[in-house]
Amino acid sequence: MSAVNLFLLRHGIAVAHGTPGFARDADRPLTPKGRRQLQKISAAMKKMELDFDLVLSSPFPRAKQTAELVAAGLKLKRRLKFSAALTPDGDAKILIRQLNELKPAPENLLLVGHEPYLSRLISLLVTGETQLQMDFKKGGLCKLDVEKLHAGKCATLAWLLTPKQMKLMV
């Protein structure tokens, strides 16, 4: 994949671990508050005039619902896909291989996933290591400028926005 504007969005507020009816982490959906939060974040993304060639999300309900809300808010429903490589236990190398195989290669790509996976991915692409510590809030949005995507130092951190900062935009 050649140059790409890579955006990473952490899923919104989800039901707590151990909530009755959601025994497995993989089953937890967004809360009503999380859905409202994402509607505001989606409005901020629209105000920022963000557009994506593809939205690729973890298939876990909280990430899937996050991606669907953003895709609906930005009118991108047909550009929404899912990858197990974005689950909390996903493999960044597999994800990067999948991204590099996309045809046509997207210029603006949004990944929706989980912590600490997304922070480790950002760290890998910006520093070449996975130890960089950051506070990536639920509903937070990051932009990386990537020259040529590979599993190592290949990106520059353009910005990292908290949900609170994005809500102030609308």
JOZIRA-V849326 format. One record per residue. N is the residue number from 1. PSI is psi in degrees with one decimal (NA if undefined). Layout:
BEGIN
n:N psi:PSI
n:N psi:PSI
END
This chain:
BEGIN
n:1 psi:130.5
n:2 psi:-158.5
n:3 psi:137.1
n:4 psi:143.0
n:5 psi:108.4
n:6 psi:118.8
n:7 psi:139.8
n:8 psi:129.5
n:9 psi:124.3
n:10 psi:141.4
n:11 psi:160.2
n:12 psi:-175.0
n:13 psi:126.1
n:14 psi:165.9
n:15 psi:148.9
n:16 psi:153.9
n:17 psi:139.2
n:18 psi:2.6
n:19 psi:130.1
n:20 psi:135.3
n:21 psi:-10.3
n:22 psi:63.4
n:23 psi:-39.8
n:24 psi:144.0
n:25 psi:-36.7
n:26 psi:-13.0
n:27 psi:-9.2
n:28 psi:124.1
n:29 psi:176.2
n:30 psi:151.3
n:31 psi:166.5
n:32 psi:-39.4
n:33 psi:-39.9
n:34 psi:-39.7
n:35 psi:-43.2
n:36 psi:-42.3
n:37 psi:-45.4
n:38 psi:-30.4
n:39 psi:-39.0
n:40 psi:-40.6
n:41 psi:-40.9
n:42 psi:-40.8
n:43 psi:-38.9
n:44 psi:-40.5
n:45 psi:-37.9
n:46 psi:-42.5
n:47 psi:-32.1
n:48 psi:-3.3
n:49 psi:37.7
n:50 psi:139.1
n:51 psi:142.0
n:52 psi:137.9
n:53 psi:-28.8
n:54 psi:139.8
n:55 psi:116.4
n:56 psi:124.6
n:57 psi:154.9
n:58 psi:145.9
n:59 psi:-5.3
n:60 psi:140.5
n:61 psi:-44.9
n:62 psi:-37.1
n:63 psi:-42.5
n:64 psi:-45.6
n:65 psi:-38.2
n:66 psi:-49.5
n:67 psi:-41.0
n:68 psi:-41.1
n:69 psi:-43.3
n:70 psi:-45.0
n:71 psi:-40.3
n:72 psi:-44.0
n:73 psi:-32.0
n:74 psi:5.2
n:75 psi:52.4
n:76 psi:22.5
n:77 psi:-37.5
n:78 psi:-5.1
n:79 psi:22.7
n:80 psi:125.8
n:81 psi:167.9
n:82 psi:148.1
n:83 psi:129.4
n:84 psi:-18.2
n:85 psi:-11.3
n:86 psi:5.9
n:87 psi:166.3
n:88 psi:-31.2
n:89 psi:14.9
n:90 psi:164.7
n:91 psi:118.3
n:92 psi:-35.8
n:93 psi:-39.3
n:94 psi:-43.8
n:95 psi:-48.1
n:96 psi:-40.0
n:97 psi:-44.0
n:98 psi:-43.3
n:99 psi:-39.8
n:100 psi:-19.3
n:101 psi:-5.7
n:102 psi:132.6
n:103 psi:125.6
n:104 psi:155.3
n:105 psi:128.2
n:106 psi:146.6
n:107 psi:-31.2
n:108 psi:113.7
n:109 psi:131.4
n:110 psi:125.2
n:111 psi:133.6
n:112 psi:124.1
n:113 psi:-147.5
n:114 psi:164.0
n:115 psi:149.5
n:116 psi:5.1
n:117 psi:-48.7
n:118 psi:-40.8
n:119 psi:-40.0
n:120 psi:-39.0
n:121 psi:-45.7
n:122 psi:-47.6
n:123 psi:-46.7
n:124 psi:-45.5
n:125 psi:-28.6
n:126 psi:-38.0
n:127 psi:-16.7
n:128 psi:-5.7
n:129 psi:169.2
n:130 psi:14.3
n:131 psi:-7.7
n:132 psi:126.5
n:133 psi:135.6
n:134 psi:158.1
n:135 psi:93.1
n:136 psi:97.8
n:137 psi:156.0
n:138 psi:124.9
n:139 psi:2.0
n:140 psi:152.8
n:141 psi:132.1
n:142 psi:144.8
n:143 psi:128.9
n:144 psi:137.8
n:145 psi:117.5
n:146 psi:127.5
n:147 psi:-59.3
n:148 psi:112.5
n:149 psi:124.9
n:150 psi:168.8
n:151 psi:77.8
n:152 psi:-170.3
n:153 psi:111.5
n:154 psi:3.9
n:155 psi:158.5
n:156 psi:134.0
n:157 psi:114.5
n:158 psi:-47.0
n:159 psi:161.3
n:160 psi:113.7
n:161 psi:139.6
n:162 psi:160.9
n:163 psi:-37.8
n:164 psi:-43.2
n:165 psi:-41.5
n:166 psi:-36.9
n:167 psi:-29.7
n:168 psi:-16.0
n:169 psi:-18.9
n:170 psi:NA
END
